[in-house]
Amino acid sequence: MVRYVILLLILGAGAFYDVREHRIPNWLVLSGIILGILLEFSEQEKPLESLMFLLRLIIVTGGFFLLFLCRMIGAGDIKLTALICGFLGFRTGALAVGLGFLIGAFWSFIKMAGSGSLFARLTCLLAYIMRVFQTRKLTTYYDPVRDGYDVVIPLGLCLFLGTLGSMVWVIR
């Protein structure tokens, strides 16, 4: 239970920073990593099992890194995603992240439909995909200087809500 409370506190703080500043501080993520490692070592009888926390962090970070290279997701969002899977394991972590991404997709759809930019954003995405396939080079999809922050949703908040929802789902 302590594990869940710590994770939710870290994700809640990350959500706060993401909404307010459009970024998630490294010190917060580092705190989560240190607390996760300490929890693993205090709860496990086998020391090698404790290394699974770090292995999950590395695998998830590597898996989402391509999205960061394209600037489709922020580095802080990837770090929070890795923390979620580090704390909860791959199965429950995937549920939490999946719910968070669904919340983000729904929020984005509502935001774009409400502002009348849905068609324009989907056209930009299609043009980006075609450009990547034609040039065979990954380029930046989102540029805050060019695109501004109007098109951005705080994925850290969505990940927090997805994790909260998955915990309710799993614990019930």
VMD Tcl script that builds the backbone (N, CA, C; Angstrom):
set m [mol new atoms 516]
animate dup $m
set s [atomselect $m all]
$s set {name element resname resid chain x y z} {
  {N N MET 1 A 0.815 -1.196 0.000}
  {CA C MET 1 A 0.000 0.000 0.000}
  {C C MET 1 A 0.864 1.268 0.000}
  {N N VAL 2 A 1.986 1.218 0.715}
  {CA C VAL 2 A 2.905 2.356 0.762}
  {C C VAL 2 A 3.408 2.674 -0.642}
  {N N ARG 3 A 3.665 1.620 -1.396}
  {CA C ARG 3 A 4.141 1.753 -2.775}
  {C C ARG 3 A 3.169 2.588 -3.598}
  {N N TYR 4 A 1.876 2.318 -3.463}
  {CA C TYR 4 A 0.859 3.042 -4.229}
  {C C TYR 4 A 0.766 4.507 -3.813}
  {N N VAL 5 A 0.852 4.748 -2.523}
  {CA C VAL 5 A 0.763 6.119 -2.020}
  {C C VAL 5 A 1.950 6.944 -2.517}
  {N N ILE 6 A 3.142 6.376 -2.429}
  {CA C ILE 6 A 4.344 7.082 -2.888}
  {C C ILE 6 A 4.244 7.376 -4.383}
  {N N LEU 7 A 3.835 6.367 -5.161}
  {CA C LEU 7 A 3.717 6.574 -6.604}
  {C C LEU 7 A 2.693 7.660 -6.920}
  {N N LEU 8 A 1.554 7.625 -6.256}
  {CA C LEU 8 A 0.524 8.639 -6.520}
  {C C LEU 8 A 0.986 10.034 -6.111}
  {N N LEU 9 A 1.747 10.137 -5.031}
  {CA C LEU 9 A 2.285 11.446 -4.623}
  {C C LEU 9 A 3.256 11.984 -5.678}
  {N N ILE 10 A 4.122 11.126 -6.177}
  {CA C ILE 10 A 5.083 11.545 -7.195}
  {C C ILE 10 A 4.350 11.930 -8.481}
  {N N LEU 11 A 3.402 11.098 -8.891}
  {CA C LEU 11 A 2.652 11.396 -10.114}
  {C C LEU 11 A 1.789 12.645 -9.946}
  {N N GLY 12 A 1.228 12.835 -8.765}
  {CA C GLY 12 A 0.437 14.039 -8.501}
  {C C GLY 12 A 1.296 15.296 -8.607}
  {N N ALA 13 A 2.486 15.241 -8.036}
  {CA C ALA 13 A 3.400 16.385 -8.148}
  {C C ALA 13 A 3.823 16.589 -9.599}
  {N N GLY 14 A 4.086 15.491 -10.316}
  {CA C GLY 14 A 4.437 15.591 -11.729}
  {C C GLY 14 A 3.308 16.195 -12.546}
  {N N ALA 15 A 2.080 15.812 -12.239}
  {CA C ALA 15 A 0.916 16.369 -12.931}
  {C C ALA 15 A 0.804 17.867 -12.672}
  {N N PHE 16 A 1.029 18.265 -11.431}
  {CA C PHE 16 A 0.978 19.676 -11.067}
  {C C PHE 16 A 1.986 20.486 -11.886}
  {N N TYR 17 A 3.230 20.007 -11.921}
  {CA C TYR 17 A 4.265 20.710 -12.681}
  {C C TYR 17 A 3.964 20.715 -14.174}
  {N N ASP 18 A 3.437 19.604 -14.677}
  {CA C ASP 18 A 3.143 19.511 -16.100}
  {C C ASP 18 A 2.044 20.496 -16.505}
  {N N VAL 19 A 1.025 20.612 -15.687}
  {CA C VAL 19 A -0.062 21.563 -15.976}
  {C C VAL 19 A 0.456 22.991 -15.885}
  {N N ARG 20 A 1.250 23.251 -14.881}
  {CA C ARG 20 A 1.697 24.616 -14.601}
  {C C ARG 20 A 2.845 25.084 -15.491}
  {N N GLU 21 A 3.823 24.210 -15.731}
  {CA C GLU 21 A 5.057 24.621 -16.405}
  {C C GLU 21 A 5.341 23.877 -17.707}
  {N N HIS 22 A 4.495 22.933 -18.081}
  {CA C HIS 22 A 4.692 22.113 -19.288}
  {C C HIS 22 A 5.987 21.312 -19.231}
  {N N ARG 23 A 6.384 20.934 -18.044}
  {CA C ARG 23 A 7.567 20.094 -17.873}
  {C C ARG 23 A 7.485 19.393 -16.525}
  {N N ILE 24 A 8.250 18.324 -16.389}
  {CA C ILE 24 A 8.298 17.550 -15.153}
  {C C ILE 24 A 9.745 17.574 -14.676}
  {N N PRO 25 A 9.981 18.086 -13.471}
  {CA C PRO 25 A 11.369 18.254 -13.011}
  {C C PRO 25 A 12.109 16.926 -12.819}
  {N N ASN 26 A 13.379 16.948 -13.168}
  {CA C ASN 26 A 14.216 15.755 -13.013}
  {C C ASN 26 A 14.361 15.347 -11.555}
  {N N TRP 27 A 14.407 16.326 -10.639}
  {CA C TRP 27 A 14.570 15.977 -9.226}
  {C C TRP 27 A 13.387 15.150 -8.726}
  {N N LEU 28 A 12.214 15.390 -9.280}
  {CA C LEU 28 A 11.029 14.636 -8.874}
  {C C LEU 28 A 11.141 13.187 -9.349}
  {N N VAL 29 A 11.556 13.013 -10.582}
  {CA C VAL 29 A 11.712 11.664 -11.133}
  {C C VAL 29 A 12.824 10.922 -10.399}
  {N N LEU 30 A 13.929 11.604 -10.137}
  {CA C LEU 30 A 15.037 10.985 -9.396}
  {C C LEU 30 A 14.591 10.571 -7.999}
  {N N SER 31 A 13.785 11.402 -7.361}
  {CA C SER 31 A 13.238 11.042 -6.045}
  {C C SER 31 A 12.410 9.767 -6.138}
  {N N GLY 32 A 11.612 9.671 -7.203}
  {CA C GLY 32 A 10.792 8.473 -7.410}
  {C C GLY 32 A 11.638 7.233 -7.625}
  {N N ILE 33 A 12.712 7.377 -8.380}
  {CA C ILE 33 A 13.600 6.239 -8.625}
  {C C ILE 33 A 14.247 5.785 -7.321}
  {N N ILE 34 A 14.755 6.727 -6.546}
  {CA C ILE 34 A 15.412 6.386 -5.276}
  {C C ILE 34 A 14.422 5.728 -4.322}
  {N N LEU 35 A 13.226 6.304 -4.192}
  {CA C LEU 35 A 12.216 5.713 -3.304}
  {C C LEU 35 A 11.781 4.337 -3.800}
  {N N GLY 36 A 11.665 4.170 -5.116}
  {CA C GLY 36 A 11.294 2.869 -5.665}
  {C C GLY 36 A 12.335 1.808 -5.370}
  {N N ILE 37 A 13.599 2.166 -5.533}
  {CA C ILE 37 A 14.682 1.216 -5.242}
  {C C ILE 37 A 14.680 0.858 -3.755}
  {N N LEU 38 A 14.541 1.868 -2.904}
  {CA C LEU 38 A 14.511 1.602 -1.460}
  {C C LEU 38 A 13.339 0.712 -1.080}
  {N N LEU 39 A 12.179 0.953 -1.675}
  {CA C LEU 39 A 11.015 0.103 -1.409}
  {C C LEU 39 A 11.255 -1.327 -1.869}
  {N N GLU 40 A 11.831 -1.482 -3.039}
  {CA C GLU 40 A 12.101 -2.823 -3.559}
  {C C GLU 40 A 13.048 -3.578 -2.639}
  {N N PHE 41 A 14.106 -2.917 -2.194}
  {CA C PHE 41 A 15.065 -3.588 -1.318}
  {C C PHE 41 A 14.464 -3.907 0.048}
  {N N SER 42 A 13.548 -3.081 0.520}
  {CA C SER 42 A 12.959 -3.330 1.832}
  {C C SER 42 A 11.866 -4.401 1.791}
  {N N GLU 43 A 11.237 -4.610 0.628}
  {CA C GLU 43 A 10.127 -5.565 0.528}
  {C C GLU 43 A 10.544 -6.935 0.020}
  {N N GLN 44 A 11.631 -7.042 -0.661}
  {CA C GLN 44 A 12.015 -8.291 -1.313}
  {C C GLN 44 A 12.978 -9.094 -0.447}
  {N N GLU 45 A 12.795 -10.413 -0.497}
  {CA C GLU 45 A 13.734 -11.299 0.188}
  {C C GLU 45 A 14.951 -11.573 -0.700}
  {N N LYS 46 A 14.737 -11.544 -2.007}
  {CA C LYS 46 A 15.819 -11.843 -2.948}
  {C C LYS 46 A 16.346 -10.541 -3.542}
  {N N PRO 47 A 17.631 -10.245 -3.368}
  {CA C PRO 47 A 18.191 -8.996 -3.887}
  {C C PRO 47 A 18.086 -8.860 -5.405}
  {N N LEU 48 A 18.184 -9.956 -6.138}
  {CA C LEU 48 A 18.104 -9.869 -7.596}
  {C C LEU 48 A 16.712 -9.456 -8.056}
  {N N GLU 49 A 15.694 -9.821 -7.296}
  {CA C GLU 49 A 14.330 -9.410 -7.630}
  {C C GLU 49 A 14.206 -7.890 -7.546}
  {N N SER 50 A 14.968 -7.271 -6.676}
  {CA C SER 50 A 14.927 -5.826 -6.519}
  {C C SER 50 A 15.445 -5.099 -7.758}
  {N N LEU 51 A 16.303 -5.738 -8.496}
  {CA C LEU 51 A 16.837 -5.125 -9.707}
  {C C LEU 51 A 15.797 -5.055 -10.825}
  {N N MET 52 A 14.692 -5.778 -10.670}
  {CA C MET 52 A 13.629 -5.744 -11.672}
  {C C MET 52 A 13.043 -4.335 -11.789}
  {N N PHE 53 A 13.017 -3.600 -10.703}
  {CA C PHE 53 A 12.525 -2.218 -10.744}
  {C C PHE 53 A 13.348 -1.414 -11.755}
  {N N LEU 54 A 14.656 -1.501 -11.636}
  {CA C LEU 54 A 15.540 -0.772 -12.557}
  {C C LEU 54 A 15.427 -1.298 -13.982}
  {N N LEU 55 A 15.298 -2.589 -14.129}
  {CA C LEU 55 A 15.164 -3.168 -15.455}
  {C C LEU 55 A 13.875 -2.685 -16.127}
  {N N ARG 56 A 12.779 -2.620 -15.380}
  {CA C ARG 56 A 11.523 -2.108 -15.936}
  {C C ARG 56 A 11.666 -0.649 -16.347}
  {N N LEU 57 A 12.368 0.146 -15.537}
  {CA C LEU 57 A 12.602 1.550 -15.901}
  {C C LEU 57 A 13.343 1.656 -17.232}
  {N N ILE 58 A 14.378 0.866 -17.385}
  {CA C ILE 58 A 15.209 0.923 -18.589}
  {C C ILE 58 A 14.424 0.458 -19.812}
  {N N ILE 59 A 13.688 -0.633 -19.691}
  {CA C ILE 59 A 12.928 -1.169 -20.829}
  {C C ILE 59 A 11.858 -0.182 -21.287}
  {N N VAL 60 A 11.114 0.375 -20.341}
  {CA C VAL 60 A 10.042 1.310 -20.707}
  {C C VAL 60 A 10.620 2.593 -21.300}
  {N N THR 61 A 11.684 3.100 -20.711}
  {CA C THR 61 A 12.319 4.306 -21.250}
  {C C THR 61 A 12.798 4.062 -22.678}
  {N N GLY 62 A 13.436 2.926 -22.910}
  {CA C GLY 62 A 13.892 2.597 -24.249}
  {C C GLY 62 A 12.743 2.430 -25.228}
  {N N GLY 63 A 11.671 1.821 -24.779}
  {CA C GLY 63 A 10.520 1.602 -25.641}
  {C C GLY 63 A 9.837 2.886 -26.087}
  {N N PHE 64 A 9.798 3.877 -25.223}
  {CA C PHE 64 A 9.123 5.132 -25.549}
  {C C PHE 64 A 10.068 6.192 -26.114}
  {N N PHE 65 A 11.357 5.890 -26.168}
  {CA C PHE 65 A 12.335 6.891 -26.583}
  {C C PHE 65 A 12.111 7.380 -28.013}
  {N N LEU 66 A 11.635 6.504 -28.879}
  {CA C LEU 66 A 11.372 6.896 -30.265}
  {C C LEU 66 A 10.325 8.020 -30.326}
  {N N LEU 67 A 9.314 7.933 -29.483}
  {CA C LEU 67 A 8.304 8.998 -29.447}
  {C C LEU 67 A 8.908 10.325 -28.989}
  {N N PHE 68 A 9.881 10.253 -28.091}
  {CA C PHE 68 A 10.567 11.467 -27.654}
  {C C PHE 68 A 11.410 12.054 -28.787}
  {N N LEU 69 A 12.104 11.200 -29.512}
  {CA C LEU 69 A 12.932 11.686 -30.614}
  {C C LEU 69 A 12.105 12.454 -31.637}
  {N N CYS 70 A 10.874 12.031 -31.835}
  {CA C CYS 70 A 9.969 12.716 -32.772}
  {C C CYS 70 A 9.261 13.895 -32.108}
  {N N ARG 71 A 9.496 14.103 -30.847}
  {CA C ARG 71 A 8.846 15.162 -30.067}
  {C C ARG 71 A 7.324 14.996 -30.039}
  {N N MET 72 A 6.897 13.732 -29.956}
  {CA C MET 72 A 5.477 13.445 -29.824}
  {C C MET 72 A 5.100 13.282 -28.359}
  {N N ILE 73 A 6.101 13.119 -27.520}
  {CA C ILE 73 A 5.903 12.963 -26.084}
  {C C ILE 73 A 7.127 13.575 -25.414}
  {N N GLY 74 A 6.928 14.164 -24.263}
  {CA C GLY 74 A 8.030 14.802 -23.558}
  {C C GLY 74 A 8.888 13.811 -22.797}
  {N N ALA 75 A 10.111 14.188 -22.527}
  {CA C ALA 75 A 11.027 13.321 -21.778}
  {C C ALA 75 A 10.496 13.050 -20.377}
  {N N GLY 76 A 9.907 14.069 -19.750}
  {CA C GLY 76 A 9.340 13.882 -18.410}
  {C C GLY 76 A 8.191 12.894 -18.415}
  {N N ASP 77 A 7.385 12.908 -19.475}
  {CA C ASP 77 A 6.278 11.960 -19.587}
  {C C ASP 77 A 6.795 10.531 -19.693}
  {N N ILE 78 A 7.887 10.356 -20.414}
  {CA C ILE 78 A 8.486 9.024 -20.528}
  {C C ILE 78 A 9.014 8.571 -19.170}
  {N N LYS 79 A 9.637 9.483 -18.452}
  {CA C LYS 79 A 10.170 9.137 -17.131}
  {C C LYS 79 A 9.045 8.751 -16.178}
  {N N LEU 80 A 7.922 9.470 -16.233}
  {CA C LEU 80 A 6.779 9.107 -15.386}
  {C C LEU 80 A 6.213 7.750 -15.801}
  {N N THR 81 A 6.165 7.502 -17.092}
  {CA C THR 81 A 5.687 6.214 -17.589}
  {C C THR 81 A 6.587 5.086 -17.086}
  {N N ALA 82 A 7.888 5.308 -17.125}
  {CA C ALA 82 A 8.829 4.310 -16.623}
  {C C ALA 82 A 8.649 4.093 -15.120}
  {N N LEU 83 A 8.440 5.170 -14.372}
  {CA C LEU 83 A 8.207 5.031 -12.929}
  {C C LEU 83 A 6.945 4.222 -12.645}
  {N N ILE 84 A 5.901 4.479 -13.416}
  {CA C ILE 84 A 4.652 3.737 -13.221}
  {C C ILE 84 A 4.903 2.238 -13.377}
  {N N CYS 85 A 5.577 1.863 -14.452}
  {CA C CYS 85 A 5.858 0.443 -14.678}
  {C C CYS 85 A 6.885 -0.096 -13.687}
  {N N GLY 86 A 7.802 0.747 -13.250}
  {CA C GLY 86 A 8.762 0.331 -12.240}
  {C C GLY 86 A 8.076 -0.011 -10.927}
  {N N PHE 87 A 7.166 0.831 -10.510}
  {CA C PHE 87 A 6.455 0.629 -9.246}
  {C C PHE 87 A 5.405 -0.475 -9.338}
  {N N LEU 88 A 4.670 -0.533 -10.443}
  {CA C LEU 88 A 3.513 -1.427 -10.531}
  {C C LEU 88 A 3.789 -2.729 -11.270}
  {N N GLY 89 A 4.915 -2.833 -11.949}
  {CA C GLY 89 A 5.163 -4.002 -12.788}
  {C C GLY 89 A 4.618 -3.754 -14.178}
  {N N PHE 90 A 4.951 -4.656 -15.104}
  {CA C PHE 90 A 4.561 -4.449 -16.497}
  {C C PHE 90 A 3.052 -4.556 -16.713}
  {N N ARG 91 A 2.401 -5.525 -16.089}
  {CA C ARG 91 A 0.977 -5.751 -16.359}
  {C C ARG 91 A 0.123 -4.591 -15.842}
  {N N THR 92 A 0.212 -4.294 -14.564}
  {CA C THR 92 A -0.587 -3.206 -14.004}
  {C C THR 92 A -0.090 -1.868 -14.530}
  {N N GLY 93 A 1.214 -1.738 -14.740}
  {CA C GLY 93 A 1.767 -0.515 -15.303}
  {C C GLY 93 A 1.249 -0.245 -16.703}
  {N N ALA 94 A 1.151 -1.298 -17.517}
  {CA C ALA 94 A 0.616 -1.133 -18.872}
  {C C ALA 94 A -0.848 -0.709 -18.825}
  {N N LEU 95 A -1.594 -1.241 -17.878}
  {CA C LEU 95 A -2.989 -0.823 -17.711}
  {C C LEU 95 A -3.058 0.656 -17.335}
  {N N ALA 96 A -2.226 1.061 -16.389}
  {CA C ALA 96 A -2.210 2.463 -15.940}
  {C C ALA 96 A -1.816 3.405 -17.073}
  {N N VAL 97 A -0.752 3.070 -17.780}
  {CA C VAL 97 A -0.279 3.910 -18.883}
  {C C VAL 97 A -1.310 3.916 -20.013}
  {N N GLY 98 A -1.874 2.754 -20.313}
  {CA C GLY 98 A -2.896 2.671 -21.348}
  {C C GLY 98 A -4.111 3.536 -21.028}
  {N N LEU 99 A -4.565 3.475 -19.768}
  {CA C LEU 99 A -5.680 4.337 -19.357}
  {C C LEU 99 A -5.294 5.810 -19.454}
  {N N GLY 100 A -4.068 6.127 -19.060}
  {CA C GLY 100 A -3.589 7.502 -19.150}
  {C C GLY 100 A -3.554 8.003 -20.586}
  {N N PHE 101 A -3.086 7.157 -21.498}
  {CA C PHE 101 A -3.059 7.532 -22.913}
  {C C PHE 101 A -4.476 7.668 -23.473}
  {N N LEU 102 A -5.402 6.806 -23.035}
  {CA C LEU 102 A -6.804 6.931 -23.476}
  {C C LEU 102 A -7.415 8.242 -22.990}
  {N N ILE 103 A -7.130 8.588 -21.748}
  {CA C ILE 103 A -7.615 9.865 -21.213}
  {C C ILE 103 A -7.029 11.012 -22.030}
  {N N GLY 104 A -5.737 10.927 -22.322}
  {CA C GLY 104 A -5.086 11.959 -23.128}
  {C C GLY 104 A -5.650 12.044 -24.535}
  {N N ALA 105 A -5.937 10.898 -25.144}
  {CA C ALA 105 A -6.499 10.888 -26.497}
  {C C ALA 105 A -7.899 11.507 -26.500}
  {N N PHE 106 A -8.693 11.147 -25.514}
  {CA C PHE 106 A -10.045 11.702 -25.424}
  {C C PHE 106 A -9.987 13.212 -25.196}
  {N N TRP 107 A -9.106 13.629 -24.283}
  {CA C TRP 107 A -8.938 15.054 -23.996}
  {C C TRP 107 A -8.493 15.798 -25.259}
  {N N SER 108 A -7.518 15.231 -25.978}
  {CA C SER 108 A -7.031 15.865 -27.207}
  {C C SER 108 A -8.139 15.983 -28.242}
  {N N PHE 109 A -8.910 14.904 -28.395}
  {CA C PHE 109 A -9.998 14.918 -29.365}
  {C C PHE 109 A -11.009 16.015 -29.030}
  {N N ILE 110 A -11.406 16.087 -27.762}
  {CA C ILE 110 A -12.368 17.110 -27.322}
  {C C ILE 110 A -11.787 18.509 -27.537}
  {N N LYS 111 A -10.519 18.684 -27.187}
  {CA C LYS 111 A -9.864 19.985 -27.335}
  {C C LYS 111 A -9.789 20.415 -28.797}
  {N N MET 112 A -9.401 19.489 -29.664}
  {CA C MET 112 A -9.294 19.817 -31.088}
  {C C MET 112 A -10.671 20.028 -31.718}
  {N N ALA 113 A -11.631 19.192 -31.354}
  {CA C ALA 113 A -12.975 19.346 -31.916}
  {C C ALA 113 A -13.594 20.660 -31.447}
  {N N GLY 114 A -13.367 21.004 -30.191}
  {CA C GLY 114 A -13.917 22.243 -29.640}
  {C C GLY 114 A -13.316 23.489 -30.252}
  {N N SER 115 A -12.035 23.412 -30.603}
  {CA C SER 115 A -11.376 24.592 -31.181}
  {C C SER 115 A -11.494 24.634 -32.703}
  {N N GLY 116 A -12.046 23.577 -33.276}
  {CA C GLY 116 A -12.174 23.531 -34.736}
  {C C GLY 116 A -10.889 23.168 -35.456}
  {N N SER 117 A -9.904 22.627 -34.729}
  {CA C SER 117 A -8.614 22.318 -35.340}
  {C C SER 117 A -8.410 20.828 -35.589}
  {N N LEU 118 A -9.447 20.020 -35.402}
  {CA C LEU 118 A -9.303 18.565 -35.539}
  {C C LEU 118 A -8.801 18.188 -36.932}
  {N N PHE 119 A -9.440 18.684 -37.966}
  {CA C PHE 119 A -9.039 18.353 -39.336}
  {C C PHE 119 A -7.618 18.838 -39.627}
  {N N ALA 120 A -7.293 20.037 -39.181}
  {CA C ALA 120 A -5.959 20.594 -39.426}
  {C C ALA 120 A -4.883 19.761 -38.730}
  {N N ARG 121 A -5.129 19.339 -37.484}
  {CA C ARG 121 A -4.138 18.547 -36.746}
  {C C ARG 121 A -3.972 17.168 -37.362}
  {N N LEU 122 A -5.079 16.552 -37.789}
  {CA C LEU 122 A -4.983 15.243 -38.423}
  {C C LEU 122 A -4.259 15.347 -39.766}
  {N N THR 123 A -4.461 16.447 -40.463}
  {CA C THR 123 A -3.747 16.690 -41.721}
  {C C THR 123 A -2.252 16.850 -41.460}
  {N N CYS 124 A -1.904 17.573 -40.404}
  {CA C CYS 124 A -0.483 17.730 -40.030}
  {C C CYS 124 A 0.144 16.381 -39.695}
  {N N LEU 125 A -0.589 15.542 -38.970}
  {CA C LEU 125 A -0.076 14.218 -38.606}
  {C C LEU 125 A 0.144 13.366 -39.852}
  {N N LEU 126 A -0.817 13.367 -40.744}
  {CA C LEU 126 A -0.682 12.595 -41.977}
  {C C LEU 126 A 0.494 13.100 -42.814}
  {N N ALA 127 A 0.648 14.410 -42.923}
  {CA C ALA 127 A 1.773 14.984 -43.672}
  {C C ALA 127 A 3.102 14.599 -43.024}
  {N N TYR 128 A 3.144 14.590 -41.696}
  {CA C TYR 128 A 4.360 14.200 -40.982}
  {C C TYR 128 A 4.710 12.741 -41.278}
  {N N ILE 129 A 3.716 11.868 -41.196}
  {CA C ILE 129 A 3.952 10.443 -41.449}
  {C C ILE 129 A 4.449 10.230 -42.878}
  {N N MET 130 A 3.816 10.895 -43.835}
  {CA C MET 130 A 4.250 10.768 -45.232}
  {C C MET 130 A 5.673 11.284 -45.419}
  {N N ARG 131 A 6.010 12.405 -44.772}
  {CA C ARG 131 A 7.359 12.975 -44.885}
  {C C ARG 131 A 8.403 12.017 -44.313}
  {N N VAL 132 A 8.092 11.380 -43.184}
  {CA C VAL 132 A 9.033 10.435 -42.573}
  {C C VAL 132 A 9.255 9.236 -43.493}
  {N N PHE 133 A 8.178 8.722 -44.079}
  {CA C PHE 133 A 8.329 7.579 -44.981}
  {C C PHE 133 A 9.069 7.951 -46.262}
  {N N GLN 134 A 8.825 9.130 -46.790}
  {CA C GLN 134 A 9.486 9.546 -48.029}
  {C C GLN 134 A 10.963 9.839 -47.827}
  {N N THR 135 A 11.289 10.536 -46.737}
  {CA C THR 135 A 12.684 10.910 -46.495}
  {C C THR 135 A 13.448 9.845 -45.713}
  {N N ARG 136 A 12.727 8.950 -45.076}
  {CA C ARG 136 A 13.311 7.916 -44.206}
  {C C ARG 136 A 14.133 8.533 -43.078}
  {N N LYS 137 A 13.700 9.710 -42.627}
  {CA C LYS 137 A 14.366 10.396 -41.521}
  {C C LYS 137 A 13.315 10.824 -40.503}
  {N N LEU 138 A 13.626 10.537 -39.238}
  {CA C LEU 138 A 12.748 11.000 -38.167}
  {C C LEU 138 A 13.018 12.478 -37.930}
  {N N THR 139 A 11.983 13.254 -37.962}
  {CA C THR 139 A 12.107 14.681 -37.696}
  {C C THR 139 A 11.175 15.045 -36.554}
  {N N THR 140 A 11.259 16.269 -36.132}
  {CA C THR 140 A 10.431 16.751 -35.030}
  {C C THR 140 A 9.002 16.956 -35.505}
  {N N TYR 141 A 8.067 16.330 -34.802}
  {CA C TYR 141 A 6.646 16.509 -35.110}
  {C C TYR 141 A 6.118 17.778 -34.451}
  {N N TYR 142 A 6.461 17.940 -33.182}
  {CA C TYR 142 A 5.978 19.100 -32.426}
  {C C TYR 142 A 7.150 19.988 -32.060}
  {N N ASP 143 A 7.007 21.267 -32.320}
  {CA C ASP 143 A 8.014 22.264 -31.963}
  {C C ASP 143 A 7.293 23.381 -31.209}
  {N N PRO 144 A 7.598 23.585 -29.916}
  {CA C PRO 144 A 6.865 24.595 -29.151}
  {C C PRO 144 A 6.995 26.003 -29.716}
  {N N VAL 145 A 8.123 26.308 -30.341}
  {CA C VAL 145 A 8.296 27.636 -30.938}
  {C C VAL 145 A 7.337 27.801 -32.118}
  {N N ARG 146 A 7.251 26.783 -32.940}
  {CA C ARG 146 A 6.400 26.828 -34.129}
  {C C ARG 146 A 4.916 26.608 -33.791}
  {N N ASP 147 A 4.632 25.626 -32.918}
  {CA C ASP 147 A 3.252 25.194 -32.677}
  {C C ASP 147 A 2.607 25.816 -31.439}
  {N N GLY 148 A 3.419 26.349 -30.521}
  {CA C GLY 148 A 2.876 26.906 -29.289}
  {C C GLY 148 A 2.389 25.819 -28.342}
  {N N TYR 149 A 1.799 26.232 -27.246}
  {CA C TYR 149 A 1.332 25.283 -26.240}
  {C C TYR 149 A -0.178 25.063 -26.294}
  {N N ASP 150 A -0.854 25.695 -27.238}
  {CA C ASP 150 A -2.301 25.518 -27.348}
  {C C ASP 150 A -2.677 24.095 -27.728}
  {N N VAL 151 A -1.806 23.408 -28.458}
  {CA C VAL 151 A -2.109 22.056 -28.915}
  {C C VAL 151 A -1.651 20.983 -27.925}
  {N N VAL 152 A -1.034 21.389 -26.836}
  {CA C VAL 152 A -0.445 20.455 -25.884}
  {C C VAL 152 A -1.443 20.134 -24.772}
  {N N ILE 153 A -1.468 18.866 -24.386}
  {CA C ILE 153 A -2.199 18.479 -23.183}
  {C C ILE 153 A -1.165 18.007 -22.165}
  {N N PRO 154 A -1.431 18.196 -20.883}
  {CA C PRO 154 A -0.484 17.732 -19.866}
  {C C PRO 154 A -0.602 16.223 -19.674}
  {N N LEU 155 A 0.237 15.479 -20.379}
  {CA C LEU 155 A 0.171 14.023 -20.309}
  {C C LEU 155 A 0.490 13.519 -18.905}
  {N N GLY 156 A 1.276 14.275 -18.146}
  {CA C GLY 156 A 1.556 13.885 -16.763}
  {C C GLY 156 A 0.277 13.773 -15.949}
  {N N LEU 157 A -0.657 14.685 -16.157}
  {CA C LEU 157 A -1.953 14.617 -15.476}
  {C C LEU 157 A -2.746 13.402 -15.947}
  {N N CYS 158 A -2.703 13.130 -17.241}
  {CA C CYS 158 A -3.412 11.961 -17.783}
  {C C CYS 158 A -2.827 10.663 -17.217}
  {N N LEU 159 A -1.502 10.591 -17.099}
  {CA C LEU 159 A -0.865 9.406 -16.528}
  {C C LEU 159 A -1.229 9.236 -15.058}
  {N N PHE 160 A -1.310 10.342 -14.325}
  {CA C PHE 160 A -1.736 10.294 -12.930}
  {C C PHE 160 A -3.153 9.732 -12.834}
  {N N LEU 161 A -4.062 10.250 -13.655}
  {CA C LEU 161 A -5.452 9.797 -13.627}
  {C C LEU 161 A -5.570 8.338 -14.083}
  {N N GLY 162 A -4.784 7.954 -15.082}
  {CA C GLY 162 A -4.787 6.564 -15.537}
  {C C GLY 162 A -4.283 5.614 -14.463}
  {N N THR 163 A -3.255 6.037 -13.736}
  {CA C THR 163 A -2.718 5.208 -12.656}
  {C C THR 163 A -3.735 5.095 -11.526}
  {N N LEU 164 A -4.353 6.194 -11.186}
  {CA C LEU 164 A -5.397 6.175 -10.159}
  {C C LEU 164 A -6.527 5.226 -10.576}
  {N N GLY 165 A -6.951 5.329 -11.818}
  {CA C GLY 165 A -8.000 4.450 -12.320}
  {C C GLY 165 A -7.595 2.997 -12.314}
  {N N SER 166 A -6.367 2.692 -12.688}
  {CA C SER 166 A -5.922 1.294 -12.700}
  {C C SER 166 A -5.835 0.732 -11.291}
  {N N MET 167 A -5.450 1.568 -10.345}
  {CA C MET 167 A -5.388 1.089 -8.955}
  {C C MET 167 A -6.774 0.783 -8.428}
  {N N VAL 168 A -7.735 1.616 -8.760}
  {CA C VAL 168 A -9.117 1.347 -8.360}
  {C C VAL 168 A -9.589 0.049 -9.012}
  {N N TRP 169 A -9.255 -0.144 -10.280}
  {CA C TRP 169 A -9.654 -1.328 -11.033}
  {C C TRP 169 A -9.022 -2.590 -10.436}
  {N N VAL 170 A -7.736 -2.540 -10.135}
  {CA C VAL 170 A -7.009 -3.713 -9.649}
  {C C VAL 170 A -7.363 -4.021 -8.191}
  {N N ILE 171 A -7.496 -2.990 -7.378}
  {CA C ILE 171 A -7.734 -3.183 -5.938}
  {C C ILE 171 A -9.155 -3.650 -5.652}
  {N N ARG 172 A -10.111 -3.256 -6.483}
  {CA C ARG 172 A -11.515 -3.582 -6.206}
  {C C ARG 172 A -11.693 -5.026 -6.103}
}
mol reanalyze $m
mol bondsrecalc $m
mol representation Tube
mol addrep $m
